[in-house]
Each structure stands twice: as structure tokens, then as C-alpha cells.
Amino acid sequence: VTNSFKQLRQINQADVRAKIRAGSYSGHTSGLADGFLQANLVVLDQTYALDFMRFCQRNPKACPLVGVTDTGSPYVHTLGTDIDIRTDVPSYYVYRHGSLDETATDITSLWNDQMVGFALGCSFTFEHALIRAGISVWHLENDRTVPMFKTNIETIEAGPFAGPMVVSMRAIKRKKLELVFSISANFPMAHGSPIHWGDPAKIGIADLNAPDWGDPSPVGNDEIAVFWACGVTPQAAILHAKPAISITHKPGQMLITDIAEDAQIPIMLPPH
Amino acid sequence: VTNSFKQLRQINQADVRAKIRAGSYSGHTSGLADGFLQANLVVLDQTYALDFMRFCQRNPKACPLVGVTDTGSPYVHTLGTDIDIRTDVPSYYVYRHGSLDETATDITSLWNDQMVGFALGCSFTFEHALIRAGISVWHLENDRTVPMFKTNIETIEAGPFAGPMVVSMRAIKRKKLELVFSISANFPMAHGSPIHWGDPAKIGIADLNAPDWGDPSPVGNDEIAVFWACGVTPQAAILHAKPAISITHKPGQMLITDIAEDAQIPIMLPPH
């Protein structure tokens, strides 16, 4: 039985994750698990792990690191009591030598004891705060995936990881721009404040109707295109680093955690 | 010619760093370079670097990572235009197999091409904000090093790194506690809000007059002892991990960066 998106919006984060793990939902997670941190996923062989952590540290707007597994462990204990990154993301992208090679809904058969998983904060966190403030978010209201674009802004490199910053775009009413800026600035672990607003050409985006990932989203006459650094940036860096294998979430289909999205730090402390 | 602390307070961050590099100052840096981020330093062999970055990610209140060098490079390009971690800290502690073995004012002769340097945010950053808000900070006014204590709060381990959280203590007027809490919360890269206030025994501190590092600081009758997670925590973790060699700053004698202490992210972007 397929679980509809509307039904999923009514249940809590642990139950959504259980349905994803069971394979009964493989769509986008925007608007699901209200109140809980969602995360981008990157899986790499341990030989790349140190450089990738440096890449995240040097590019914190795009790559806010919220969790890292031990080498060989698929569990992110600091993000929840029962999170298995091999099964708990709706859909995965499998990259081989830097090229997207395969889509999967479960990566258990690909996992090995040299792998490290990284969870990066996600803009869905501040979308919930925008909605609570009465700001409409088109892709959410229309059951689409937020549009994402490669830009001409270069990341700060670390080892083999380099390449363009990826951004997500939301159309915001001009008179709400300041409010949206200040709300999202409160979530540094979810990309924080926008990195650009207005003319997309200034950051190297030729056509707003042709996103590199996700679905096109209209920008009305009374609206302005607002761009946030995006957790898909590592996928562009993987194209550059070309590891033999790397695995990510499918853009828009995130790892749902047990961390409150307004938590001061994204860490679940062990019980005393 | 020795540079007095008072003279140093009058000059800018680059000049203070130059005097430290030249070997003409080797004291504490609290109150120096007003407006600029200061950092704790940890140097490790690359074989420990991935686990240490995991340790920092899992213990962000104690270990807010603000910079990482490339392996073998003593330069932290993201924290300034001319920072050499081998010479720019007033005094270093050299640990061998987990024991403090040596104090040095220059580690150039100890540096090798397998080493990685880590810079962690420091509470001096929010002290400047406290002073601007009219809150007195005793150790600053009395040219002492802030008192630091091991606690009974366990860090979240990563590989060989584990052990107690270290805290710094400041005596705060009771009526100012709320203000101090909210000011320091604005600096998540400088340990953020306090982790405890009041009875030191509750976090395993037996005697406020016998700090593990730094100088004792009095707590008046109208004051309360307030404790922040401290960037000396990695030094306690090094005692546990026992690497053949590791080098840190001497507690209280920090690396002065070119990053504004109120910067949204602690990254100096490369020139276009």
C-alpha cells in the first residue's frame, strides 16, 4: 500500500522514518516530520573522509555538518535512537567515479566496513519556521521538490573536493524579504540566511525554469527569487573528486532525524 | 624589550600576532585583539585527524571547530591572510603519549608534513561582548588567566578521544545571569550559552580555588559561579588518546585570528 504524502504529513518523525525504512514511501520529505531536523546524506570511503570533513568545515553555509558515523557504522547515534543510513532515506543516488550511476531505495548491499556517513543540515528546517510565520512556500503547497541550481560561486576546496556552490530557490513576496532573511538566519545548521536574492544571472544561473535538480517553481511579479546555500553542494564536489563509489540522498528526499529543528546543537546526548 | 599587557591592548590583531611570532610576548591573550576571534589550538598526526574531527562534531559546545589546516600545512588560510600555527601562539604545550612533556614558544622544529592543525573557538570572544554590556570580568580586570576545571560531564567519544568536559568559570552578579546567558548564546562558535551555574559540586568540581588550569577567581556573595564548555577539553581527550605527539596552546594563550568575532561564519573567503 502506498502511503500518500497527505497521510504522511499527519504522523510523527519516527513513524515516517519507519515507513521509509519499510520501503513504503520513496518521495520527497519536504513538509514531513514537522519540528524535526532533516539532513542531506553523503557516504564516502574512509580515505576521503578527512578531506570531506575539511570541505564541510570550510563551506559551512552549504555543508553544515550535523552528524558523522564511525567508520563502518551505518548508525548516527547523535541524531537519533534508531537511525540506519542504509535504509532510512527514501531514495539514494549512487555515484561511481563521479558519475551518477544508479538510484536505489536501500543501500544495504552496497555498504561496507570502510564507509563513513555524513549528515548535513537542510533548508526544510527553516521552511517550517517560514510557514509558521505565514510565509507561503510554493513547492510545499504544490507537492514539488524545491528547485536547485549550480552557481558560479566557487566553494573553498579541501583535497579533491571542490566545485560550484549549489543553491535552492524560493520565491518570496518582496515585502517579506527582510522577515525571511531574519527567520532563516536563526538556523545556521540549516544553511542560515540567503546567500543571494534577485537577478539569478549574477550567481551564474541562466534559466530559473531549468533547475539542475528538483522542480521549477514560479516567481510572481510581486516576488523576488531568494537563494540559499544547499546541501546538494557535496554532490557537485563528488563530481570533481571522482571517488570509486559515493552515495547520497536523492535531492529533496532527506534523512529524517530525532533532533528538534530548533535545538541549540544537533546532538542527542546519551542517557546518563 | 618585553611588551607589557597594557601596551598590547592598544594595538590591532595583526600587530599583536606579529609580536607573538617575534617572540616578544608569551602571556595570556584574554583582552587582546578586541573584536577578533581567538582560537584554541590542537596539532595531531594525520592518523588521528578524522577521529578528532568527529570528536569536535559530537561535542560542539566544548570543541567548536573554526579552522583546519591541510595535512602538513601550518597555515590556516580560512582564518587569516598570514597565520602560521607554528609561531603565532604565545606558548605551546607539547604532549607525548598523553603526558605534558614540554612547554615551548615556537614549534617549528617539532612540525612535520604529517601534522594537521585544528583551531577551536574560545570564550574570550563573548567576554568582549560581556564587557561592552557593562558586565565585569574579574580575571580580565586583574590580568589573570580564567580558571578552568575538569568536570564529571563525559564527552561523546570518537575513536580514542574521550574523557571529561573541561569548563571555564566566571563569577557573575546574580541579577545579570539572564543577560549573560543571552549574550553568550549569540556566540555558538565561542562555546555559546553556559552549561551550568551555581553549585560546582554538581558537575564534579570539588574546589573552586584549585582550578586544573588558569588562576583562581573569587566569587562574591552577590555573585554566582557560571560555567562554560571550554576549548581545553581536547587536552583532556589527548590524555585519553595518548598519541605519540600532540601540541596545543598553553591554556589562556590563544591563536589570534583575522576573523571578526561577530562574523556569521568563521571563514575568510578567498579574494575573487
Interface residues (C-beta under 8 A of the other chain):
Chain A: Q46 A49 L50 M53 R54 Q57 R58 N59 P60 K61 L65 G67 V68 D70 T71 T78 V116 I156 A158 G159 A185 P188 G192 S193 Q264 I265 I267 L269 P270
Chain B: Q46 A49 L50 M53 R54 Q57 R58 N59 P60 K61 L65 G67 V68 D70 T71 T78 V116 I156 A158 G159 A185 P188 G192 S193 Q264 I265 I267 L269 P270
